[in-house]
Amino acid sequence: MKLDRMIGILAILLQQEKVTAPYMAELFEVSRRTINRDIEALCMAGIPITTKPGKNGGISIMEGYKIDRTLLSKADMQAILAGLRSLDSVSGTNRYGQLMEKLSAGASKKLLAGDSHILIDLSSWYKASLTPKIEQLHNAILQERRISFTYYAPKGESERLMEPYDLVFQWANWYVWGWCYSRQDFRLFKLNRMENLETGERFEKRQAPFPDLSQERVFPNVWQVKAKIHPAYQWRLVEEFGPGSFEREPDGSLLFSFGFTDKTSIIGWIASFGKGAELLEPSELRREIAEFAEGIRNNYPEVYGNREE
């Protein structure tokens, strides 16, 4: 859309001292003539844009210019505000709210505070420990500095050194994406598993691919599970896997079918239902679940009696 492109052009001009028409034409995948018409339209709207021909020429905007809020509709401003508020929920500050005030200079308080029907909170139960990590990692990314940390994974504890490139919020958790020196490859690390986080020396940025965050890549379905679930737990299946993850049997029980990444997750998940679930497939895990349950039972000899010999 033309309006979206013009707002994009204005955002670039506000961030960069000078750009060229060919650069913006390639960025927005339009012709130079289209970019020139957009620049003319912005000038007619009262935005002080200057163009300079020649070798060192380009397009620039007058220093100190502030966005005229009439370029953005009320719905546009409220959408931006919802996004910025969600970032404030993570940072623990009001920096993004203050940015919104700059973007909407002259706007009414009703526009900023009212009619907000989308509330996004990206923080977590671990906000007290997570927020400082996000701030530290964000600064390390901007300053191009290595980070070191202790990482706790299912395979054990390890010391890691990496070049951070992106902070990622996915699957209701925060991650950092970057080059891991131990693995000599790009890796995704969950922030809640990171401790003793320290910022180190500067690094020279390498070409970083965008992380493949598809469920198939990060959580591959290695184990196909079938289980008989008591109907009282239908809400859990709907919430965790969706209504298409099970079928109702003639006796009222739910036949659950889904893919899992590892067997530890399967055993823990089945056990969380107590007597309300029975694993049907894969059959080789039925014994492991029984041994898991027996191990728990042996931890409470005062209730069941110690059956170990």
Solvent accessible surface area in square Angstrom, and as a share of the most:
residue,aa,sasa,rsa
1,M,176,0.79
2,K,107,0.46
3,L,78,0.39
4,D,83,0.43
5,R,44,0.16
6,M,20,0.09
7,I,50,0.25
8,G,20,0.19
9,I,0,0.00
10,L,4,0.02
11,A,39,0.30
12,I,22,0.11
13,L,3,0.01
14,L,66,0.33
15,Q,145,0.65
16,Q,77,0.34
17,E,159,0.71
18,K,91,0.39
19,V,9,0.05
20,T,60,0.35
21,A,13,0.10
22,P,65,0.41
23,Y,97,0.37
24,M,0,0.00
25,A,9,0.07
26,E,141,0.63
27,L,92,0.46
28,F,53,0.22
29,E,156,0.70
30,V,45,0.26
31,S,62,0.40
32,R,138,0.50
33,R,174,0.64
34,T,21,0.12
35,I,0,0.00
36,N,69,0.35
37,R,128,0.47
38,D,1,0.01
39,I,10,0.05
40,E,106,0.48
41,A,26,0.20
42,L,1,0.00
43,C,55,0.33
44,M,172,0.77
45,A,58,0.45
46,G,58,0.56
47,I,4,0.02
48,P,38,0.24
49,I,17,0.08
50,T,81,0.47
51,T,87,0.51
52,K,126,0.53
53,P,121,0.76
54,G,64,0.62
55,K,200,0.85
56,N,116,0.59
57,G,11,0.10
58,G,11,0.11
59,I,9,0.04
60,S,26,0.17
61,I,26,0.13
62,M,121,0.54
63,E,169,0.76
64,G,70,0.68
65,Y,51,0.19
66,K,145,0.62
67,I,33,0.17
68,D,60,0.31
69,R,95,0.35
70,T,108,0.63
71,L,28,0.14
72,L,21,0.11
73,S,60,0.39
74,K,101,0.43
75,A,70,0.55
76,D,49,0.25
77,M,2,0.01
78,Q,32,0.14
79,A,68,0.53
80,I,59,0.30
81,L,12,0.06
82,A,13,0.10
83,G,31,0.30
84,L,20,0.10
85,R,86,0.31
86,S,7,0.05
87,L,67,0.33
88,D,22,0.12
89,S,20,0.13
90,V,8,0.04
91,S,9,0.06
92,G,54,0.52
93,T,64,0.37
94,N,87,0.45
95,R,99,0.36
96,Y,44,0.17
97,G,14,0.13
98,Q,95,0.42
99,L,77,0.38
100,M,3,0.01
101,E,92,0.41
102,K,141,0.60
103,L,40,0.20
104,S,3,0.02
105,A,48,0.37
106,G,77,0.74
107,A,18,0.14
108,S,63,0.41
109,K,153,0.65
110,K,151,0.64
111,L,15,0.07
112,L,27,0.13
113,A,70,0.55
114,G,24,0.23
115,D,75,0.39
116,S,38,0.25
117,H,158,0.70
118,I,114,0.58
119,L,150,0.75
120,I,75,0.38
121,D,101,0.52
122,L,30,0.15
123,S,30,0.20
124,S,43,0.28
125,W,250,0.88
126,Y,127,0.48
127,K,80,0.34
128,A,98,0.76
129,S,61,0.39
130,L,7,0.03
131,T,21,0.12
132,P,75,0.47
133,K,22,0.09
134,I,12,0.06
135,E,40,0.18
136,Q,60,0.27
137,L,0,0.00
138,H,58,0.26
139,N,71,0.37
140,A,1,0.00
141,I,32,0.16
142,L,119,0.59
143,Q,85,0.38
144,E,48,0.22
145,R,78,0.28
146,R,62,0.23
147,I,0,0.00
148,S,40,0.26
149,F,3,0.01
150,T,3,0.02
151,Y,17,0.07
152,Y,98,0.37
153,A,36,0.28
154,P,121,0.76
155,K,205,0.87
156,G,38,0.37
157,E,111,0.50
158,S,37,0.24
159,E,120,0.54
160,R,26,0.10
161,L,73,0.36
162,M,0,0.00
163,E,3,0.01
164,P,1,0.01
165,Y,17,0.07
166,D,57,0.30
167,L,44,0.22
168,V,16,0.09
169,F,77,0.32
170,Q,57,0.25
171,W,76,0.27
172,A,83,0.64
173,N,43,0.22
174,W,24,0.08
175,Y,16,0.06
176,V,0,0.00
177,W,28,0.10
178,G,0,0.00
179,W,34,0.12
180,C,0,0.00
181,Y,58,0.22
182,S,60,0.39
183,R,122,0.45
184,Q,112,0.50
185,D,61,0.32
186,F,25,0.10
187,R,87,0.32
188,L,43,0.21
189,F,5,0.02
190,K,43,0.18
191,L,0,0.00
192,N,50,0.26
193,R,85,0.31
194,M,0,0.00
195,E,79,0.36
196,N,104,0.53
197,L,24,0.12
198,E,112,0.50
199,T,60,0.35
200,G,35,0.34
201,E,128,0.57
202,R,135,0.49
203,F,13,0.05
204,E,156,0.70
205,K,112,0.48
206,R,94,0.34
207,Q,168,0.75
208,A,34,0.26
209,P,72,0.46
210,F,172,0.72
211,P,5,0.03
212,D,81,0.42
213,L,31,0.15
214,S,45,0.29
215,Q,93,0.41
216,E,132,0.59
217,R,150,0.55
218,V,44,0.25
219,F,82,0.34
220,P,53,0.34
221,N,85,0.44
222,V,99,0.57
223,W,65,0.23
224,Q,113,0.50
225,V,1,0.01
226,K,82,0.35
227,A,0,0.00
228,K,83,0.35
229,I,1,0.00
230,H,98,0.44
231,P,51,0.32
232,A,65,0.50
233,Y,64,0.24
234,Q,61,0.27
235,W,154,0.54
236,R,34,0.13
237,L,0,0.00
238,V,62,0.36
239,E,131,0.59
240,E,79,0.36
241,F,49,0.21
242,G,19,0.18
243,P,98,0.62
244,G,78,0.75
245,S,7,0.04
246,F,31,0.13
247,E,118,0.53
248,R,133,0.48
249,E,59,0.27
250,P,145,0.91
251,D,102,0.53
252,G,22,0.21
253,S,10,0.07
254,L,0,0.00
255,L,47,0.24
256,F,0,0.00
257,S,54,0.35
258,F,60,0.25
259,G,11,0.10
260,F,19,0.08
261,T,48,0.28
262,D,57,0.30
263,K,82,0.35
264,T,101,0.59
265,S,51,0.33
266,I,0,0.00
267,I,20,0.10
268,G,37,0.36
269,W,27,0.10
270,I,6,0.03
271,A,38,0.29
272,S,67,0.43
273,F,6,0.02
274,G,52,0.50
275,K,210,0.89
276,G,12,0.11
277,A,16,0.13
278,E,78,0.35
279,L,6,0.03
280,L,65,0.32
281,E,86,0.39
282,P,19,0.12
283,S,77,0.49
284,E,112,0.50
285,L,2,0.01
286,R,108,0.39
287,R,176,0.64
288,E,57,0.25
289,I,28,0.14
290,A,62,0.48
291,E,99,0.44
292,F,84,0.35
293,A,55,0.43
294,E,64,0.29
295,G,34,0.33
296,I,81,0.41
297,R,83,0.30
298,N,30,0.15
299,N,107,0.55
300,Y,104,0.40
301,P,54,0.34
302,E,136,0.61
303,V,103,0.59
304,Y,112,0.43
305,G,33,0.32
306,N,94,0.48
307,R,145,0.53
308,E,119,0.54
309,E,221,0.99
